[in-house]
Amino acid sequence: MRWRWLVVLGAAVLLVVAPLLVAHRPGGGPPTRPTAELIAQVRASGSVGWSGRAESTGSLQLPSSDSFATLGQLLGEQVELRAWWRGERSWRVDRVRSTGETDTFRDGNGQVRWIFESERATYSPVSTIRLPDAVDVLPPTLGRDLLQGATPDELTAVAGRRIAGVDAVGYVLTPSQTGTTVGRVELWLEPRTGLPVRVDLYAKGGAVPVLSTTLTELTLRDPDPADVRFDPPASVSLSYEESTDVVAAANGLQAARLPRALAGLGTRGGDAPGAVGVYGRGPTTMIVFPLRGSVAGPLREQLERNGAASRSRQGTLAPVGPVNLLLTRFPGRGGGYLLAGTVTPETLAQAADQLQERA
């Protein structure tokens, strides 16, 4: 009778182990040669409907400033997210914390941010120029952004992985731009739609990603419209803000207009910048925007408390992993330009000199 118990035991082991083997099998099939069509498919995946959960982990310790508090949390902590995505103009992303959650709803040209525990919601118009938010660290969104402007020769196929129930195909993006601080980006895609399901970003010479984001659950179909609609309880108060954050507010300034190129980097997408400019392509990005004295002063103090910060004739420079920040001064005023991104200090200094020449 002992063999019967062995059969039962063996069956029990299989019931426990089989799901683990499925979850951790390599997946993805043979690598596919990167092509311009593949890049186009990834960039077009913003129209793919999906829902699921994601986990993002960052190690960038940005300055502690009220204006950049959410950004510091997104890039320097572990973040749990839920998402419902019907398209780039219709989605909902919940950032889940142990103390509550913050939900963001996008509906056409407007968005609502609802802080659940405070019973407070804020409506604001959508700005194309703004600080990164929870939606931007979702693997599909981040993957599309990092492939913006990438060329097939910068991509190499690697072995696939099983991610969120998907046999994902893998690629490594190695940027060819000079002046970048990014060593490589590893990303895995759902093969039928090109939807990025995991993204790992590495600094030059880094063995551990400074930012890693992966889907942990994925359903590939359009969510119900009710899932992305803001429908709060009667107790929630709704207020209005003209700008989503300090960068969007700065871009509304009419007095300043930045050039189309700085330090050899053109604007992302080739559009003419306003008061705020975003330059570079792929994972190499530099953002430039003016700050009022009331924001620049406290931020400058924060930067200068950083042991690695230094002063130069352009201003205060602070490295944060692969991200470098340079805060200049407006002559005779307390404000200045903040230049930040995955570029070298030399690139920021060159851009600051060009801005000074235009002043």
C-alpha positions in Angstrom: 0.0 0.0 0.0 3.0 2.3 0.4 3.2 3.0 -3.3 -0.3 4.5 -3.2 0.9 7.0 -0.6 3.9 7.8 -2.9 1.5 8.5 -5.7 -0.6 10.8 -3.5 2.5 12.6 -2.3 3.8 12.9 -5.8 0.5 14.4 -7.0 0.5 16.8 -4.1 4.0 18.0 -4.9 3.0 18.5 -8.6 0.0 20.6 -7.5 2.3 22.8 -5.5 5.3 23.0 -7.8 3.6 23.1 -11.2 2.2 26.6 -10.9 5.7 27.8 -9.7 7.3 26.1 -12.7 4.9 27.8 -15.1 5.3 31.2 -13.4 9.1 31.0 -13.7 9.6 29.3 -17.0 11.7 31.5 -19.4 8.9 32.2 -21.9 9.1 34.5 -24.8 10.4 32.0 -27.4 13.4 32.7 -29.7 14.6 36.4 -29.7 13.2 38.5 -32.6 15.5 40.8 -34.5 14.7 44.4 -33.6 13.2 46.4 -36.4 11.7 49.8 -37.1 8.3 48.0 -37.3 8.8 46.6 -33.8 9.6 50.1 -32.4 6.6 51.5 -34.1 4.4 48.7 -32.6 5.6 49.5 -29.1 5.0 53.2 -29.6 1.5 52.5 -30.9 0.7 50.2 -27.9 -0.8 53.2 -26.1 -4.1 52.3 -27.8 -4.1 48.8 -26.4 -6.7 48.3 -23.7 -5.6 46.5 -20.5 -5.9 46.4 -16.8 -3.8 45.0 -14.0 -1.3 45.6 -11.2 2.3 46.8 -11.3 5.2 47.2 -8.9 7.9 49.9 -9.3 11.1 50.1 -7.3 13.5 53.1 -7.5 16.7 54.1 -5.8 17.0 57.8 -6.7 17.2 60.0 -3.6 15.9 63.3 -5.0 16.0 66.5 -2.9 13.2 66.7 -0.3 11.1 69.6 -1.6 7.3 70.1 -1.4 7.2 70.8 -5.1 8.9 67.5 -6.0 7.7 65.3 -3.1 5.7 62.9 -5.2 8.5 62.6 -7.8 10.9 61.7 -5.1 8.6 58.9 -3.8 8.0 57.5 -7.3 11.7 57.3 -8.1 13.1 56.5 -4.7 10.7 54.0 -3.2 8.7 50.9 -3.9 5.4 51.8 -5.4 2.3 49.6 -5.8 -0.1 50.5 -8.6 -3.4 49.4 -10.0 -4.4 50.5 -13.5 -7.3 50.4 -16.0 -6.2 51.6 -19.5 -8.7 52.2 -22.3 -6.3 54.5 -24.2 -3.9 57.4 -23.7 -6.8 59.8 -23.1 -8.9 57.5 -20.9 -7.4 55.7 -18.0 -7.3 55.3 -14.2 -4.1 54.7 -12.1 -4.3 54.1 -8.3 -1.2 54.4 -6.2 -1.8 52.1 -3.2 -0.1 52.8 0.1 -0.4 51.3 3.6 -2.1 54.6 4.7 -4.5 54.9 1.8 -4.4 55.5 -1.9 -4.2 58.3 -4.5 -6.3 57.7 -7.6 -5.8 59.6 -10.9 -8.5 59.6 -13.6 -7.8 60.8 -17.1 -10.8 61.8 -19.3 -10.0 63.6 -22.5 -8.3 66.9 -21.7 -8.8 66.8 -18.0 -7.8 64.7 -15.0 -8.9 64.2 -11.4 -6.6 63.3 -8.6 -8.5 61.8 -5.6 -6.7 61.4 -2.3 -8.9 58.7 -0.8 -8.2 59.1 2.9 -8.7 62.9 2.9 -11.9 62.8 0.9 -10.5 65.5 -1.4 -10.3 65.5 -5.2 -8.8 68.0 -7.5 -9.6 68.6 -11.2 -7.0 70.1 -13.5 -6.4 70.4 -17.3 -4.0 67.9 -18.7 -0.6 69.4 -19.5 1.8 67.8 -22.0 4.7 69.3 -20.0 4.6 68.2 -16.3 6.6 66.2 -13.7 6.4 62.4 -14.0 3.5 60.9 -12.1 2.3 57.4 -11.2 1.1 56.7 -14.7 4.6 57.3 -16.0 6.2 54.5 -14.0 3.8 51.9 -15.4 5.8 49.5 -17.6 3.7 50.2 -20.8 4.0 54.0 -20.4 7.7 54.0 -19.3 8.6 51.6 -22.0 7.0 53.7 -24.8 8.7 56.8 -23.5 12.2 55.2 -23.3 11.8 53.9 -26.9 10.9 57.4 -28.2 13.4 58.2 -30.9 15.3 54.9 -30.5 16.8 53.3 -33.6 17.0 49.5 -34.4 20.8 49.6 -34.1 20.4 50.6 -30.5 18.4 47.5 -29.7 19.5 43.9 -29.1 17.3 40.9 -28.7 17.7 38.8 -25.5 16.0 35.8 -24.0 12.3 36.1 -23.1 10.7 35.9 -19.6 7.4 34.8 -18.2 5.9 38.1 -16.8 2.3 38.5 -15.4 1.2 35.4 -17.3 2.7 36.5 -20.6 5.6 34.8 -22.5 7.3 38.2 -23.1 10.1 38.8 -25.6 13.1 40.7 -24.4 15.4 43.5 -25.7 18.2 45.7 -24.4 18.4 49.3 -25.5 21.9 50.8 -25.4 21.7 54.5 -26.1 24.3 55.8 -28.6 24.0 59.5 -27.6 27.1 61.2 -26.2 26.5 62.9 -22.8 24.1 60.3 -21.5 24.3 58.7 -18.1 22.2 55.7 -18.9 24.1 52.5 -19.6 21.2 50.4 -20.8 17.5 49.7 -20.6 16.2 46.1 -20.5 12.6 45.7 -21.5 10.2 42.9 -22.2 7.1 43.1 -24.4 3.9 41.2 -24.9 4.7 39.8 -28.4 1.3 40.2 -30.0 0.6 43.9 -29.1 4.1 45.2 -28.3 2.9 46.3 -24.9 5.9 46.7 -22.5 5.4 44.5 -19.4 8.7 45.1 -17.6 11.4 47.8 -17.8 14.7 48.0 -16.0 16.9 51.1 -16.3 20.6 51.0 -15.5 23.1 53.8 -15.0 26.4 53.5 -16.9 28.5 50.8 -15.1 25.6 49.8 -12.9 24.9 46.2 -12.0 21.6 46.9 -10.3 18.7 48.9 -12.0 18.1 52.4 -10.6 14.5 52.0 -11.6 12.6 48.7 -12.2 8.9 48.4 -13.0 7.0 45.3 -13.8 3.4 44.2 -14.3 2.4 41.6 -11.8 -1.1 41.0 -13.2 -2.4 41.7 -16.7 -5.7 41.4 -18.5 -5.5 42.3 -22.2 -8.9 43.8 -23.0 -10.6 47.1 -22.8 -11.8 47.8 -19.2 -15.4 48.8 -18.7 -15.9 52.6 -19.1 -17.2 52.7 -15.5 -13.7 51.5 -14.3 -12.1 54.7 -15.5 -14.9 57.1 -14.6 -14.6 59.4 -11.5 -17.7 58.7 -9.5 -17.0 59.8 -5.9 -19.2 59.5 -2.8 -21.2 62.6 -1.9 -18.8 63.4 1.0 -15.9 64.1 -1.4 -15.2 67.7 -2.2 -13.9 68.6 -5.7 -11.7 71.7 -6.3 -10.0 73.1 -9.4 -6.4 73.8 -10.1 -5.0 75.5 -13.2 -1.9 73.4 -13.3 -1.1 69.9 -12.3 2.3 70.7 -10.8 5.2 73.3 -10.7 6.4 72.4 -14.1 3.0 72.7 -15.8 2.6 76.1 -14.1 6.0 77.2 -15.3 5.2 76.2 -18.8 2.2 78.6 -18.7 4.5 81.6 -18.4 4.5 83.7 -21.5 7.6 85.7 -20.9 10.2 82.9 -21.6 10.6 80.8 -24.7 13.4 78.2 -24.9 15.4 77.3 -28.0 14.7 74.1 -30.0 18.1 72.7 -29.2 20.4 72.9 -26.1 23.8 71.3 -25.7 23.4 69.3 -28.9 20.0 67.9 -27.9 16.9 68.7 -29.8 13.4 68.8 -28.2 11.7 65.5 -27.8 9.3 65.1 -30.8 10.8 68.2 -32.5 8.2 70.6 -31.1 9.0 74.2 -30.4 9.3 74.5 -26.6 7.6 77.1 -24.4 8.8 78.3 -21.1 9.7 74.6 -20.3 11.7 72.5 -22.7 12.2 68.7 -22.7 15.2 67.6 -24.8 16.8 64.4 -26.0 15.4 61.0 -27.1 15.0 57.6 -25.7 16.3 57.3 -22.1 18.5 60.4 -22.6 16.4 63.3 -21.4 17.0 66.8 -20.1 14.3 69.1 -18.8 14.8 72.8 -18.4 12.3 75.1 -16.7 12.3 78.4 -14.8 11.6 78.6 -11.1 10.4 81.5 -9.0 12.5 82.6 -6.1 10.0 81.1 -3.6 10.6 77.7 -5.1 14.3 78.1 -6.2 15.5 79.3 -2.8 14.4 76.3 -0.7 15.4 73.9 -3.5 18.9 75.4 -3.7 19.3 74.9 0.1 18.3 71.3 -0.3 20.7 70.7 -3.1 23.6 72.3 -1.2 23.0 70.1 1.8 23.8 67.2 -0.5 27.3 66.1 0.3 28.0 65.5 -3.4 26.7 68.9 -4.5 29.1 71.5 -5.8 29.1 75.1 -7.0 30.2 76.3 -10.4 29.9 79.5 -12.3 26.7 78.1 -13.8 25.1 77.4 -10.4 24.6 74.6 -7.9 25.2 71.0 -9.3 23.9 67.9 -7.5 24.2 64.3 -8.8 21.5 61.8 -7.9 22.6 58.5 -9.4 22.3 58.8 -13.2 20.3 62.0 -12.8 22.1 65.3 -12.6 20.5 68.6 -11.5 21.9 72.1 -12.1 20.1 75.1 -10.5 21.2 78.4 -12.0 20.5 81.9 -10.8 18.7 84.7 -12.6 21.0 87.8 -12.4 19.7 90.1 -9.6 16.8 87.8 -8.8 16.2 84.8 -6.5 14.9 82.5 -9.2 16.7 80.5 -11.8 16.6 77.7 -14.3 16.5 74.1 -13.1 18.2 71.8 -15.6 17.8 68.1 -14.8 18.0 64.7 -16.5 19.9 61.6 -17.5 22.8 63.7 -18.9 26.3 64.5 -17.7 27.2 67.6 -15.7 29.2 68.8 -18.7 26.0 68.7 -20.8 24.0 70.6 -18.2 26.8 73.2 -17.9 26.9 73.7 -21.7 23.1 74.1 -21.8 23.3 76.6 -18.9 25.9 78.7 -20.8 23.7 78.8 -23.9 20.8 80.0 -21.8 22.9 82.7 -20.3 24.0 83.9 -23.7 20.3 84.3 -24.6 19.5 86.3 -21.5 
